[in-house]
Amino acid sequence: MIRRSNHKRTLRNYPRGPVLYPPVQLHVYDDHVVVDNGIFSMTIASPAGTVTGINFNGIENILNDRNGISDRGYWDVNWSDPSDPKDNLDKLDGKYLEVIVNDENQVELSFKRPWTFSQDNNHVSLNIDKRFVVLRGSSGFYSYGIFERLKGWPDANVYQGRIVFKLQDKLFRYMAVSDERQRIMPTFEDREKGQPLDYPEAVLLTHPSNSFLKGEVDDKYQYSTENIDNRVHGWICSDPPVGFWMITPSNEFRTAGPVKQDLTSHAGPVTLSMFFSTHYAGIDLGIKFRDGEPWKKVFGPVFIYLNSVTTEDDPLSLWVDAKEEMLMQTESWPYNFPNSSDYPRAYQRGQVTGRLLVHDVVLAYASNAFIGLAPPGTLGSWQEENKGYQFWTQADNKGYFQIKNVRPGWYHLYAWVPGYIGDYMYRSIIYVLQGSKIRMGVLVHKPPRNGPTIWEIGVPDRTAAEFYVPEPNPTLMNQLYTSQSTESFRQYGLWDRYTDLYPDQDLVYTVGVSDYVTNWFFAHVNRNVGNKTYIPTTWTVLFDLEYVIPGNYTIQLALASATAAEVQIKINDERAASPVFTTGLIGRDNAIARHGIHGLYWLYSVDVLHSQLQAGTNAMYLTQTRGSSPFRGVMYDYIRLEKPPL
């Protein structure tokens, strides 16, 4: 049986556990504090605010006590001074401890570090307030942070913010990220003994402690997940059967919208909560502070959940229980226990409702549309927004939507609809007040279109998932992602499989004959000609026109990813001196190297003069012009040729 606590039923109404559980106790010592609620205890270095120990279910310390006390459970950020490109790691050590709440039902601790102009350059110019909360009857603890800049402070670039927990590698060997993505993992030492591949994160396991793993590739980016699905992940120890889980009940404090990808858990064993990063987006998603800009944001709370079963039970049931706990935590959002005026309670928030229709060729329901509130910007700017809060939902099959628990503030309403190109933005700014219920009525999205469709390649869903993903090199496999997996694109080295399939001649796709599922490679990459030399490639799309209509034809070119790439389009003359269109140098999302099936979204509407086309067979040449690297390239989302407007 899973040992479940009644606190899960009480959490929705009042998170402080019933009196049948022991009271929460705080013990303060010279250089650390211990918080104990009778279910588990945690030790936190003081005033640094790093978690040095977690005692639970007979395990004296779940964290890796072979690491130093600052390298077990901690917050950190990566940042730089704009005048100096050097990357700095700041572990945000506190300067003093403040006890916010200390009673039998709750302990809340604040580890603070104020910033001053007199500080050295090792600290990012932010006031830091790291909070830890332990509730009575709760099998786990919460953590959240408040980052603040005051007006007039120095310029800074902040690229990544996260919480890190490093567990006992002798105990925690099984990792779970989703129902389909869970497995026995290598240790840090296994990676150290392995063979480094094209970049440091990817290692071929040559002498692993578990022989089952020999010959596999391990790379932390193979376990990345979109924000919308990054809700629970972690580790299982089989003896004693214990689980350690990172639960994120809301995405409001994450950046770049619901499909931004980021790290989860990975070999070490390590569990992360990534609040913001440039992963799968590029340096442009770094938070840039200029001209003394003030700023404040609350990250979290997230819940670090501990569970256990008896030795007679299947340890994998811990994953099932963790998913149930995630749902309960999500239902309880926003929490009513954080003691900070910067974290609004449920009654202090508002909601926005409405209905979205889409008018392309005909008027239709915006079924399953992604609809969100994000800081005011421009069309599609939400995917690079990184300073404010975002609130997203998905419409039902008739386009109705409800965005709940919105912090008071100014927003634009943004949307995009699977099956249609382009973005939607409600032009007027929406002001959400405390307790407000805003009804938007019926909204209509008109996706870009200039004329009737002649042909199309792919599905407009902002990914390249529908295209052909090859089998990996058999010597560079991760057994989790076999050809039967829906995420086989996460295999290492697929960029070089293009050269294996097209050693001399590039991809040719014939409209009406070829099938994009089997004939369109998922990424437009460079060709490996040996000696680590990569050259540009040109793909050809052949299509027939019965006749040519006077006027401008349109190519709708949607990209799912771009990394230091440039796509040029030529029509019927591959050797033409000038292309019909070029994207210019675009993209830094690095999704090819990091096993993503998309990065950021790009959309271009390209005019093609009727004089450039001909009755009969035509050829469109797509050249990715930037060579030199296996990781430079694009992923196509969708391509459509349209007739001139009627």
C-alpha positions as CSV (number, residue, x, y, z in Angstrom):
1,M,0.0,0.0,0.0
2,I,1.1,3.6,-0.7
3,R,1.5,5.5,2.5
4,R,-0.7,8.5,1.8
5,S,-1.4,11.3,4.1
6,N,-4.8,12.9,4.8
7,H,-3.1,16.3,4.2
8,K,-3.9,15.7,0.5
9,R,-7.6,16.1,1.2
10,T,-7.2,19.0,3.5
11,L,-4.7,20.8,1.3
12,R,-7.4,22.1,-1.1
13,N,-9.1,24.1,1.7
14,Y,-6.5,24.7,4.3
15,P,-3.1,23.3,3.8
16,R,-2.1,23.1,7.5
17,G,-2.5,19.5,8.5
18,P,-4.9,18.1,11.0
19,V,-4.0,17.7,14.7
20,L,-3.5,14.0,14.3
21,Y,-0.1,14.8,12.8
22,P,2.9,15.9,14.9
23,P,3.5,19.6,15.0
24,V,6.1,21.2,12.8
25,Q,9.3,22.0,14.8
26,L,12.1,24.4,14.0
27,H,15.5,24.0,15.6
28,V,17.9,26.9,15.1
29,Y,21.7,26.3,15.5
30,D,24.7,28.5,14.8
31,D,25.3,27.5,11.2
32,H,22.1,25.6,10.2
33,V,18.5,25.0,11.0
34,V,16.4,21.8,11.1
35,V,12.7,21.7,10.3
36,D,10.9,18.5,11.3
37,N,7.2,17.7,10.8
38,G,7.4,14.0,12.0
39,I,7.2,12.7,8.4
40,F,10.5,14.1,7.3
41,S,13.1,16.5,8.4
42,M,15.3,18.9,6.4
43,T,18.6,20.6,7.3
44,I,19.3,24.0,5.8
45,A,22.7,25.8,6.0
46,S,22.2,29.2,7.6
47,P,22.3,31.9,6.5
48,A,23.2,30.6,3.1
49,G,19.9,28.9,2.6
50,T,21.2,25.7,0.9
51,V,19.5,22.4,1.7
52,T,22.2,20.1,3.1
53,G,20.1,17.1,4.3
54,I,16.7,15.5,3.9
55,N,15.9,12.6,6.3
56,F,12.9,10.5,5.2
57,N,11.7,6.9,5.7
58,G,14.9,5.6,7.2
59,I,17.2,7.3,4.8
60,E,19.4,9.6,6.8
61,N,20.1,11.9,3.9
62,I,18.5,11.6,0.5
63,L,20.9,14.2,-0.8
64,N,24.4,13.4,-1.9
65,D,26.4,14.1,1.3
66,R,29.7,13.4,-0.5
67,N,29.2,16.8,-2.1
68,G,30.0,20.0,-0.2
69,I,27.2,21.6,1.7
70,S,26.7,24.2,-1.0
71,D,26.3,21.5,-3.7
72,R,23.4,19.4,-2.6
73,G,20.2,21.5,-2.8
74,Y,20.4,25.1,-3.9
75,W,19.1,28.0,-6.0
76,D,21.4,29.5,-8.7
77,V,21.5,31.9,-11.6
78,N,23.8,32.4,-14.6
79,W,24.4,36.0,-15.4
80,S,26.9,38.4,-17.0
81,D,27.8,42.1,-17.1
82,P,26.9,43.4,-20.5
83,S,30.4,45.0,-20.7
84,D,32.0,41.6,-20.0
85,P,30.7,38.5,-21.7
86,K,32.1,36.2,-19.1
87,D,29.4,33.8,-17.7
88,N,29.0,34.0,-13.9
89,L,27.4,31.4,-11.7
90,D,25.8,32.8,-8.6
91,K,24.5,30.4,-6.0
92,L,22.5,33.1,-4.3
93,D,23.8,32.4,-0.8
94,G,21.8,34.3,1.8
95,K,23.3,36.8,4.2
96,Y,20.7,36.4,6.9
97,L,17.8,34.3,8.0
98,E,14.4,35.6,8.8
99,V,11.8,33.3,10.4
100,I,8.5,34.3,8.7
101,V,6.2,31.7,10.4
102,N,7.0,29.3,13.2
103,D,4.0,27.6,14.7
104,E,2.8,24.0,15.1
105,N,1.1,24.0,11.7
106,Q,3.7,25.8,9.5
107,V,7.3,26.9,9.4
108,E,8.3,29.4,6.7
109,L,11.9,30.5,6.4
110,S,13.4,33.3,4.4
111,F,17.1,33.4,3.4
112,K,17.8,36.9,2.2
113,R,20.6,38.6,0.4
114,P,20.2,42.3,-0.3
115,W,22.3,43.8,-3.1
116,T,24.4,46.9,-2.6
117,F,26.7,48.9,-4.9
118,S,29.6,48.0,-2.6
119,Q,29.4,44.3,-3.4
120,D,31.9,42.6,-5.6
121,N,31.1,41.5,-9.1
122,N,30.5,37.9,-8.2
123,H,26.9,38.7,-7.3
124,V,24.1,39.5,-9.7
125,S,22.5,42.9,-9.0
126,L,19.3,41.4,-7.4
127,N,17.8,41.4,-4.0
128,I,17.3,37.7,-3.2
129,D,14.7,36.2,-0.9
130,K,14.7,32.4,-0.9
131,R,11.8,30.8,0.9
132,F,11.2,27.3,2.3
133,V,7.9,26.2,3.7
134,V,7.1,23.0,5.7
135,L,3.4,22.3,6.6
136,R,2.0,20.0,9.2
137,G,1.1,16.6,7.8
138,S,2.8,17.3,4.5
139,S,5.2,14.7,2.9
140,G,7.4,17.3,1.3
141,F,8.3,21.0,1.3
142,Y,7.8,24.1,-0.8
143,S,10.2,26.6,-2.1
144,Y,9.8,29.9,-3.8
145,G,12.0,32.9,-4.5
146,I,11.4,36.6,-4.8
147,F,13.9,38.4,-7.1
148,E,14.0,42.2,-7.1
149,R,15.9,45.0,-8.7
150,L,15.6,48.6,-7.6
151,K,15.6,51.6,-9.9
152,G,19.1,52.7,-10.9
153,W,20.9,49.5,-10.4
154,P,23.6,48.4,-12.9
155,D,22.9,46.7,-16.2
156,A,22.8,42.9,-16.1
157,N,22.0,39.9,-18.3
158,V,20.5,36.9,-16.5
159,Y,20.3,33.8,-18.6
160,Q,19.1,31.0,-16.2
161,G,17.5,30.6,-12.9
162,R,16.7,27.2,-11.2
163,I,16.6,25.0,-8.1
164,V,18.9,22.0,-8.1
165,F,18.8,18.8,-6.0
166,K,21.6,16.2,-6.2
167,L,20.6,12.9,-4.7
168,Q,22.5,9.8,-3.3
169,D,23.7,8.0,-6.4
170,K,23.9,4.6,-4.6
171,L,20.2,4.8,-3.9
172,F,18.4,6.7,-6.7
173,R,19.0,4.9,-10.0
174,Y,15.5,5.0,-11.7
175,M,14.3,8.2,-13.2
176,A,10.8,9.1,-14.4
177,V,9.9,12.1,-16.5
178,S,6.6,10.8,-18.0
179,D,4.7,7.5,-18.4
180,E,6.8,6.7,-21.5
181,R,10.1,8.3,-20.4
182,Q,11.4,6.4,-17.4
183,R,14.4,4.1,-17.0
184,I,17.4,3.0,-15.1
185,M,20.0,5.8,-15.4
186,P,23.8,5.9,-15.4
187,T,25.7,7.5,-12.5
188,F,27.9,10.6,-12.6
189,E,30.9,8.2,-12.4
190,D,29.6,6.2,-15.4
191,R,29.6,9.4,-17.4
192,E,33.1,10.3,-16.2
193,K,34.4,7.0,-17.5
194,G,32.5,7.3,-20.8
195,Q,33.5,8.7,-24.2
196,P,32.6,12.3,-24.8
197,L,30.8,13.0,-28.0
198,D,30.3,16.1,-30.1
199,Y,29.6,18.3,-27.0
200,P,30.2,17.8,-23.3
201,E,26.6,16.9,-22.3
202,A,26.6,13.8,-24.6
203,V,28.6,10.8,-23.5
204,L,28.9,7.2,-24.8
205,L,28.7,4.9,-21.8
206,T,31.7,2.5,-22.2
207,H,32.2,1.2,-18.7
208,P,29.0,1.7,-16.8
209,S,28.4,0.2,-13.4
210,N,25.2,-1.4,-14.8
211,S,26.2,-3.5,-17.8
212,F,22.7,-3.0,-19.3
213,L,23.7,0.6,-20.1
214,K,26.9,-0.2,-22.0
215,G,27.0,1.2,-25.5
216,E,24.2,3.7,-24.9
217,V,24.4,7.5,-25.1
218,D,23.4,9.7,-22.2
219,D,22.6,13.4,-22.6
220,K,20.6,15.5,-20.2
221,Y,18.8,17.2,-23.1
222,Q,17.2,13.8,-24.1
223,Y,14.9,14.3,-21.1
224,S,13.8,17.8,-21.8
225,T,10.0,18.6,-21.7
226,E,7.7,21.4,-22.8
227,N,6.4,23.6,-20.0
228,I,2.9,22.4,-20.4
229,D,4.0,18.8,-19.6
230,N,6.8,19.7,-17.1
231,R,4.7,19.2,-14.0
232,V,6.2,16.2,-12.2
233,H,9.5,14.3,-12.6
234,G,12.1,12.7,-10.3
235,W,13.7,9.6,-9.0
236,I,12.9,6.3,-7.3
237,C,15.0,4.4,-4.9
238,S,14.1,0.7,-4.7
239,D,15.6,-0.2,-1.3
240,P,14.0,1.3,0.7
241,P,11.3,2.2,-1.8
242,V,11.3,6.0,-1.8
243,G,10.5,8.6,-4.3
244,F,11.8,12.2,-4.7
245,W,9.8,14.4,-7.0
246,M,9.8,17.9,-8.3
247,I,6.2,19.1,-8.7
248,T,5.4,22.4,-10.5
249,P,1.7,23.3,-10.0
250,S,1.7,26.3,-12.2
251,N,3.5,27.7,-15.2
252,E,2.7,31.3,-14.5
253,F,6.3,32.2,-13.4
254,R,8.0,30.3,-16.3
255,T,9.0,32.2,-19.4
256,A,8.2,32.0,-23.2
257,G,4.8,30.2,-23.0
258,P,3.4,26.7,-22.8
259,V,5.6,24.9,-25.4
260,K,9.0,26.3,-24.2
261,Q,11.2,23.3,-23.6
262,D,13.6,22.9,-20.7
263,L,15.5,20.4,-18.6
264,T,13.9,18.1,-16.0
265,S,15.9,15.4,-14.2
266,H,19.1,13.8,-15.5
267,A,22.0,11.6,-14.6
268,G,23.8,12.4,-11.5
269,P,21.1,11.8,-10.1
270,V,19.9,15.4,-10.4
271,T,16.4,17.0,-10.2
272,L,15.8,20.5,-11.4
273,S,13.1,23.1,-11.4
274,M,14.0,25.4,-14.3
275,F,12.3,28.8,-13.8
276,F,13.9,30.4,-16.9
277,S,16.7,29.7,-19.4
278,T,17.8,30.2,-22.9
279,H,17.4,26.5,-23.7
280,Y,15.6,25.8,-27.1
281,A,15.3,29.5,-27.6
282,G,18.7,31.2,-27.7
283,I,20.4,34.0,-26.0
284,D,17.6,36.4,-26.9
285,L,15.6,34.8,-24.2
286,G,18.1,36.0,-21.6
287,I,16.6,38.6,-19.2
288,K,18.3,41.9,-20.0
289,F,18.1,44.8,-17.6
290,R,19.1,48.2,-18.9
291,D,19.0,51.8,-17.9
292,G,18.4,51.2,-14.2
293,E,15.1,49.2,-14.9
294,P,13.3,48.1,-11.7
295,W,11.8,44.6,-11.6
296,K,10.4,42.1,-9.2
297,K,9.1,38.6,-9.8
298,V,8.1,35.6,-7.7
299,F,9.3,32.2,-8.9
300,G,7.3,29.3,-7.5
301,P,6.3,27.9,-5.1
302,V,7.2,24.4,-6.3
303,F,6.7,21.3,-4.2
304,I,9.4,18.8,-3.5
305,Y,7.4,15.7,-2.7
306,L,8.6,12.6,-0.8
307,N,6.7,9.3,-1.0
308,S,7.3,5.7,0.0
309,V,5.7,2.2,-0.2
310,T,6.2,-0.9,1.7
311,T,8.9,-3.4,0.6
312,E,6.1,-5.7,-0.6
313,D,4.9,-3.1,-3.1
314,D,6.1,-2.3,-6.5
315,P,8.4,0.8,-6.3
316,L,7.1,2.0,-9.7
317,S,3.8,2.7,-7.9
318,L,5.6,5.7,-6.5
319,W,5.4,7.3,-9.9
320,V,1.6,6.8,-10.0
321,D,1.3,8.3,-6.6
322,A,3.5,11.3,-7.6
323,K,1.2,12.0,-10.5
324,E,-1.8,12.0,-8.2
325,E,0.0,14.4,-5.9
326,M,0.8,16.7,-8.8
327,L,-2.9,16.9,-9.7
328,M,-3.8,17.7,-6.1
329,Q,-1.1,20.4,-5.9
330,T,-2.3,21.8,-9.2
331,E,-5.9,21.9,-8.0
332,S,-4.7,23.8,-4.9
333,W,-3.1,26.6,-6.9
334,P,-2.8,29.4,-6.0
335,Y,-1.8,28.3,-2.5
336,N,-3.1,30.1,0.6
337,F,-0.1,29.6,2.8
338,P,2.9,31.7,1.4
339,N,3.4,34.6,3.7
340,S,4.4,37.2,1.1
341,S,2.5,40.2,-0.2
342,D,4.1,39.6,-3.5
343,Y,2.2,36.3,-3.9
344,P,-1.5,37.0,-4.4
345,R,-4.1,34.6,-3.0
346,A,-7.0,33.2,-5.0
347,Y,-9.4,36.0,-4.0
348,Q,-6.8,38.6,-5.2
349,R,-6.7,37.2,-8.7
350,G,-9.0,37.5,-11.7
351,Q,-10.2,35.5,-14.7
352,V,-10.7,36.0,-18.4
353,T,-13.2,33.9,-20.4
354,G,-14.4,33.9,-24.0
355,R,-14.6,32.0,-27.2
356,L,-12.2,31.9,-30.2
357,L,-13.2,31.1,-33.7
358,V,-10.9,30.8,-36.7
359,H,-11.7,32.1,-40.1
360,D,-9.5,30.6,-42.8
361,V,-11.3,29.2,-45.8
362,V,-14.5,28.9,-43.7
363,L,-15.4,29.9,-40.2
364,A,-14.6,27.1,-37.7
365,Y,-14.1,26.5,-34.0
366,A,-10.6,27.1,-32.7
367,S,-10.5,23.6,-31.2
368,N,-7.7,23.1,-28.7
369,A,-6.3,26.5,-29.3
370,F,-3.6,27.7,-27.0
371,I,-4.8,30.9,-25.5
372,G,-2.9,33.0,-23.0
373,L,-2.3,36.3,-21.2
374,A,1.2,37.7,-21.3
375,P,2.7,41.1,-20.9
376,P,1.7,43.6,-23.7
377,G,3.8,43.1,-26.8
378,T,3.4,42.4,-30.5
379,L,2.0,39.4,-32.5
380,G,3.7,36.3,-31.1
381,S,6.0,38.2,-28.7
382,W,4.9,35.8,-25.9
383,Q,7.4,33.2,-27.1
384,E,10.3,35.5,-26.2
385,E,8.8,37.2,-23.2
386,N,10.8,36.7,-20.0
387,K,10.2,39.3,-17.4
388,G,6.5,39.0,-16.5
389,Y,3.9,36.3,-15.8
390,Q,2.0,34.3,-18.4
391,F,-1.3,32.5,-18.0
392,W,-2.2,29.9,-20.6
393,T,-5.1,27.4,-21.2
394,Q,-6.4,25.3,-24.1
395,A,-9.8,25.9,-25.6
396,D,-12.3,23.1,-25.7
397,N,-13.4,21.6,-29.0
398,K,-15.8,24.5,-29.7
399,G,-13.3,27.2,-28.9
400,Y,-14.5,28.2,-25.4
401,F,-11.7,29.1,-23.0
402,Q,-11.3,30.1,-19.3
403,I,-8.1,31.6,-18.0
404,K,-8.2,31.4,-14.2
405,N,-6.1,32.7,-11.3
406,V,-4.6,35.6,-13.2
407,R,-2.4,38.1,-11.2
408,P,-3.7,41.7,-11.4
409,G,-1.9,43.6,-14.2
410,W,-1.8,44.6,-17.8
411,Y,-1.9,41.9,-20.5
412,H,-2.4,41.2,-24.2
413,L,-4.4,38.1,-25.0
414,Y,-2.5,35.9,-27.4
415,A,-3.4,32.6,-29.2
416,W,-2.4,30.1,-31.8
417,V,-4.5,27.3,-33.2
418,P,-3.1,23.8,-34.1
419,G,-3.9,23.2,-37.8
420,Y,-3.5,26.8,-38.8
421,I,-0.5,29.0,-39.4
422,G,0.2,32.3,-37.6
423,D,-0.6,34.0,-34.3
424,Y,-3.6,35.8,-32.9
425,M,-3.5,38.8,-30.6
426,Y,-6.4,40.8,-29.2
427,R,-5.3,44.4,-30.0
428,S,-6.5,46.1,-26.9
429,I,-4.7,45.8,-23.6
430,I,-6.6,43.9,-20.9
431,Y,-6.4,45.1,-17.4
432,V,-7.1,42.4,-14.9
433,L,-8.1,43.6,-11.4
434,Q,-8.4,41.8,-8.1
435,G,-11.5,39.6,-8.3
436,S,-12.4,40.7,-11.8
437,K,-14.2,38.4,-14.2
438,I,-13.6,39.6,-17.8
439,R,-15.8,38.2,-20.6
440,M,-14.2,38.7,-23.9
441,G,-17.1,37.4,-26.0
442,V,-16.5,35.9,-29.4
443,L,-13.1,36.5,-30.9
444,V,-12.1,35.6,-34.5
445,H,-8.6,34.6,-35.6
446,K,-7.8,35.1,-39.3
447,P,-4.7,33.2,-40.2
448,P,-2.4,34.5,-42.9
449,R,-3.7,33.5,-46.4
450,N,-3.6,35.3,-49.7
451,G,-5.3,32.7,-51.9
452,P,-6.5,29.1,-52.3
453,T,-4.1,26.3,-51.5
454,I,-2.4,24.6,-54.4
455,W,-0.3,22.2,-52.3
456,E,1.0,21.9,-48.8
457,I,3.7,19.9,-47.0
458,G,3.4,19.1,-43.3
459,V,0.9,20.0,-40.6
460,P,0.9,23.5,-39.1
461,D,1.5,22.6,-35.4
462,R,4.8,24.4,-34.7
463,T,6.8,21.1,-34.7
464,A,8.5,18.9,-37.2
465,A,7.1,15.8,-35.5
466,E,5.1,14.6,-38.5
467,F,8.2,14.4,-40.7
468,Y,10.6,11.5,-41.2
469,V,12.8,10.8,-38.2
470,P,15.5,8.2,-39.1
471,E,16.8,5.3,-37.1
472,P,19.9,6.4,-35.1
473,N,23.4,5.1,-35.6
474,P,23.1,1.7,-33.8
475,T,26.3,2.5,-31.9
476,L,24.9,5.7,-30.5
477,M,21.5,4.7,-29.2
478,N,19.4,5.5,-26.2
479,Q,17.2,2.4,-25.8
480,L,14.4,4.5,-24.4
481,Y,13.7,6.1,-27.8
482,T,13.3,3.2,-30.2
483,S,11.5,3.6,-33.5
484,Q,8.3,2.7,-31.7
485,S,8.6,5.8,-29.5
486,T,6.7,8.9,-30.3
487,E,9.9,10.8,-29.3
488,S,12.5,9.0,-31.4
489,F,13.7,12.4,-32.4
490,R,15.5,12.5,-29.1
491,Q,18.2,10.1,-30.2
492,Y,21.7,11.4,-30.5
493,G,23.4,12.1,-33.8
494,L,20.4,12.2,-36.1
495,W,22.0,15.2,-37.9
496,D,24.6,12.9,-39.5
497,R,21.9,10.4,-40.6
498,Y,20.9,12.8,-43.3
499,T,24.3,12.3,-45.0
500,D,23.9,8.5,-44.7
501,L,20.5,8.7,-46.5
502,Y,21.6,11.4,-49.0
503,P,25.4,10.9,-49.4
504,D,25.6,12.6,-52.8
505,Q,22.3,14.0,-53.9
506,D,20.0,16.1,-51.7
507,L,16.3,15.4,-50.8
508,V,13.8,15.7,-53.7
509,Y,10.2,15.9,-52.9
510,T,7.5,15.5,-55.6
511,V,4.1,17.0,-54.7
512,G,1.4,14.4,-55.2
513,V,3.8,11.5,-55.2
514,S,6.0,11.8,-52.2
515,D,4.7,11.5,-48.6
516,Y,6.1,13.9,-46.1
517,V,5.9,11.3,-43.3
518,T,8.5,9.1,-45.1
519,N,10.1,11.4,-47.6
520,W,10.7,14.7,-45.8
521,F,13.7,14.6,-43.4
522,F,12.7,16.2,-40.1
523,A,15.6,18.7,-40.1
524,H,17.2,20.6,-42.9
525,V,20.9,20.1,-41.9
526,N,24.3,20.2,-43.5
527,R,26.1,17.4,-45.3
528,N,29.1,15.7,-43.6
529,V,31.8,15.4,-46.3
530,G,34.4,14.1,-43.9
531,N,37.0,15.6,-41.6
532,K,34.3,17.3,-39.6
533,T,33.5,19.4,-42.6
534,Y,29.8,20.3,-43.2
535,I,28.5,21.9,-46.3
536,P,25.1,23.5,-47.2
537,T,22.4,21.5,-48.7
538,T,19.6,22.3,-51.2
539,W,16.2,20.5,-51.1
540,T,14.0,20.4,-54.2
541,V,10.2,20.5,-54.2
542,L,8.8,19.5,-57.6
543,F,5.2,20.4,-58.4
544,D,3.0,20.7,-61.5
545,L,0.8,23.6,-62.5
546,E,-1.8,23.1,-65.2
547,Y,-1.7,26.8,-66.0
548,V,-0.4,30.0,-64.5
549,I,-2.7,32.8,-63.3
550,P,-1.6,36.4,-63.6
551,G,-0.8,37.9,-60.2
552,N,1.3,37.0,-57.1
553,Y,1.5,33.5,-55.8
554,T,2.4,33.1,-52.2
555,I,4.6,30.6,-50.3
556,Q,3.7,30.3,-46.7
557,L,6.9,29.2,-45.0
558,A,6.6,28.2,-41.3
559,L,9.7,27.1,-39.4
560,A,9.6,25.1,-36.2
561,S,13.3,25.8,-35.4
562,A,16.3,27.7,-36.6
563,T,19.9,27.7,-35.5
564,A,22.4,30.1,-37.1
565,A,20.7,29.3,-40.4
566,E,19.6,31.0,-43.5
567,V,17.0,29.6,-45.9
568,Q,17.0,30.9,-49.5
569,I,14.2,30.1,-51.9
570,K,14.7,30.0,-55.7
571,I,12.1,29.1,-58.3
572,N,12.9,27.1,-61.4
573,D,16.5,28.3,-61.6
574,E,18.8,26.9,-58.9
575,R,21.7,28.9,-60.3
576,A,19.9,32.3,-60.2
577,A,22.1,35.1,-59.0
578,S,19.5,36.2,-56.4
579,P,17.0,34.2,-54.5
580,V,13.3,34.9,-54.6
581,F,13.5,35.1,-50.8
582,T,15.9,34.7,-47.9
583,T,15.2,34.5,-44.2
584,G,18.6,36.1,-43.5
585,L,20.7,34.7,-40.7
586,I,18.2,33.6,-38.0
587,G,17.8,31.5,-34.9
588,R,19.8,30.4,-31.9
589,D,17.5,27.7,-30.4
590,N,20.0,24.8,-30.9
591,A,17.1,22.3,-31.1
592,I,19.0,20.1,-33.5
593,A,21.8,19.5,-31.1
594,R,19.5,19.3,-28.1
595,H,17.2,16.7,-29.5
596,G,14.2,18.9,-29.7
597,I,11.5,18.7,-32.4
598,H,11.0,22.4,-32.3
599,G,12.5,25.6,-31.0
600,L,11.0,29.0,-31.7
601,Y,8.4,29.6,-34.4
602,W,9.1,31.6,-37.5
603,L,6.5,32.5,-40.2
604,Y,7.2,34.1,-43.6
605,S,4.8,34.9,-46.4
606,V,6.8,35.0,-49.6
607,D,5.5,36.6,-52.8
608,V,6.2,34.7,-56.1
609,L,5.6,36.5,-59.4
610,H,3.5,34.6,-61.8
611,S,6.3,35.2,-64.4
612,Q,8.6,33.0,-62.3
613,L,6.3,30.0,-62.7
614,Q,5.3,27.9,-65.7
615,A,2.6,25.6,-66.9
616,G,3.9,22.0,-66.3
617,T,6.6,21.0,-63.9
618,N,8.1,23.6,-61.5
619,A,10.9,23.4,-59.0
620,M,11.3,25.2,-55.7
621,Y,14.8,25.1,-54.3
622,L,15.2,25.4,-50.5
623,T,18.9,26.1,-49.6
624,Q,20.2,26.2,-46.1
625,T,23.2,28.4,-46.9
626,R,25.1,28.3,-43.7
627,G,27.5,25.4,-43.5
628,S,30.5,24.6,-41.1
629,S,28.5,22.9,-38.4
630,P,26.3,19.8,-38.0
631,F,23.9,21.8,-35.8
632,R,23.2,24.7,-38.1
633,G,19.9,24.3,-39.8
634,V,16.2,24.6,-39.6
635,M,13.2,22.4,-39.0
636,Y,10.2,23.1,-41.2
637,D,6.7,23.2,-39.6
638,Y,4.7,23.6,-42.8
639,I,5.0,24.9,-46.3
640,R,2.0,25.9,-48.5
641,L,1.8,27.3,-52.0
642,E,-1.2,29.6,-52.7
643,K,-2.8,30.9,-55.9
644,P,-3.2,34.6,-56.4
645,P,-6.1,36.1,-54.6
646,L,-9.5,35.5,-56.2
